[in-house]
Amino acid sequence: MNEQLLLILFSAIAGGFVGTLISLFLPKFLFDPKIKITGIEKHGFVFRLTVINKGRTCAENALGRIIIRPIKQGDIVGTREEIYAARKKKSPNEDWRKTIDAWLKADDWALGIETEHCYWARQPNQAQLNLNPYLSERLIIAYSEGAWVDIASETTHTKRARLALDPSKIYYGEVVISAANAMPSKPFRFQIKLGVDSKAVIEPYKGKLPEKD
């Protein structure tokens, strides 16, 4: 009799556990958004990541965050005074901090570029975007028209920083995309270096991200 009661109790517990798995976790596995970064492309002077939601429901308010390492003194181009002078000459009636060349001031280099927000390549440009299932979107992370690279910020009219490039320097980056109703994407890592044509090259990187100094 005791053995029968134990068997019944075990069956009830096992049935409840299986039922919980089916009712709670199986729908999430089958239907939740699944954000994946599939690659990087250069469009003109803009570098963009291709992002797709491989789940069956919309990924709400998806947001991309970028890290660049190592950032050392001298890597960031332009002091506040230099940028202010250049921008005031070109646009005397504008706040230089809101213009396209408003880079991080050089004496803030120690802050680095850590989990900064990027923006999506869809009009109107925005930091957050709903990712519909199976439709690719593109996240803008950088710009370059010479031996330097501008790192995008969450606003289209301001760059996070302009990084100097030379043949001996390689920067390593990582982007993760999260959403209000989805697990973060797998980190997409890349390296930034100077190409043979003295233009920036950004390409996938499989190694580890360096530690922050």
N, C-alpha and C positions, 0 to 999 in steps of 0.2 A: 504493500500500500504506500509506504513512504517513497519507494522508488518511483511509483506511478505519479505521486504528487510532485516529486522533484522533476520528473520528465515533463509534466504539464507546466510547471513553473518555468523550466528552462525553455520550453517551446514558446511560452507566452513572451518571455524576455527576448528571445531570438526573433520572434515575429515582430515585436514592437521595434526592435533595433532595425530590422530590415525595412519595416514600413517607414520609419523615420528617414532612413537613407533614401528611399525611393521618393518620399513626399517632399523632402527638403533639399537634398543634394543633387538628385538626378535632374530636376528642372534647371537648377543653376548650371550644371555641367552642359546640358543640352541647349539652353536658351540664353545664358548670360553673355554680354559682350566679351569679346576676346581681341584685345588691341595688339597689333603686330606691326613693327617697323620693318619693311621689306627691303629697303635700299636707299641709296643717296644718288641724286642727280644734280647736274649743273645746268641751269636754264639762264642763258646769257651770263650775267655776272652774279647770279643768285644761286646759292646752294640750298637744296630742299630735300627733306626726307619724305619717302613715300610711305604712307601709313594706311593700313586697312583694318577694319573691324571684321574679324572672321566669325563672330558670334551671330546669333539670330535676332538680337534686339539692339536698339540704338544705344551707343555709348554716350552718355549725357555729360556735357561740359568737359570734354576732353582737353587736357592741358599738357603742353610739353615743357620739360625742364632740361636745361643744358648745363653741363660742367666742362670746363677746360682747364687742363693742368699740363705742366707746371707753369705758373705765372710768376715771373721774377722781375726784379727791378730793371727797368729799361725795356721790357717786352711791350708795354703799352705806350702807344704813340700819342704825344700831345699833352702838354700841361694845360691846366685850366686857362692860364693867361694867354697861351698861344692860340688855343681854340677860340677864346673869346675875341681876340683881336682879328682873327681870320673871318669869323662869322659876322662880326659887327661891320667889317668892311664890305662884306658881300650882301648882308641883310641888316641894315642899320636899325630897322624898326621892329626886328624880331627878338624874342628871347632866345639866345644862342643855345640854351639847354633843350629847346624844343625843335631844333633844326636837325637835318639829316646827318650832319657831321658832329653831333654832340657826343663825343666819346668820353669814357671814364677818364678823369684827370689822373695824371701819372703818379701823383703822390698817394693815390689810393690803390696802388698796384697790389699791396698786401692783402686786400680784400679778395682778390682773385675773381674767378667767374664760377660761382658755386650755386647750383640749382636756380639759375636765372630762367625766367619765363621767355619762351619764343612766341611766334604768332603764325597763324594759318594763312596759306596762300589762297584765300577766297574773299571776294569782295562782299561786304566791307571786311577788311583785315581785322582779326580779333585774336585774343589770347586763348579763348575757349570756343569750342565747336562741338556740336553733336555729330557723332560719326555713325552714319547709317550702315547697316550690314552690307558687306561685300563691295562697297564703293570706296575707291581709293581717294585719299585726301593728301595734301602736301603741307609739311611744316617747314617754314623758312628758318634756317639756323645761321646763315652767314652770307656775306657779300665780299667780292673781291674784283678789282680791276687793275691790280698791280702787285707789287711785292709786299703786300699787307693783306690782312683779312679783318673785316668788320663782323663782330658777333652780334646777332640780332637780339633785341629785347622784346618785351610784350607789347610795345607800341611801335608803329611803323615809322614814326618820325624821329626816333631816337635809337642810337646803337649802344649796346652795352659797353663795348670797347673796340678799339682798333689795335690789332696785334701786329708787330713788326715781324717780317719773315726774312730769313737768310738761310743759305745752304746748310748751315750747321745746326739749325733749330728745328725741332719737331714738337708740336703741341698734340696732346691726346685729349679726346673729348668723349663725352657720353651723354646720350639723351634718353630719358624715360618719359613715357606718356601715361598719365593716369586719367581716370574719369570718375564721376560721382557714383556710378553704379557698376564699376568694373575693377578688376585687379590691375595694377600697373603693368605696362608692357615689359617684356624682357629688355634690359638695357642694350641700346645700339651704340657701339663704340666705333670711333673713327680717329684718324690722325690728320693733322694739318701740316703741310710742308710747302716749301718753295719748289715749283716745277722747273723744268729745263727752259721754259719760255719766260721765266721770271714772273709767273703767275701762281696764285695759290692753288694747291691740289688738296682736296679733301676726299679721303677714301676709307673704306671700312678697315677696322683694326680688330684683331681677335685677342690681343693680349689683355692684361689687367690695366686698370686705370692707375696712374701713379698716385701715391699718397699726397695729400695737401701739405705743403711745406709749413 
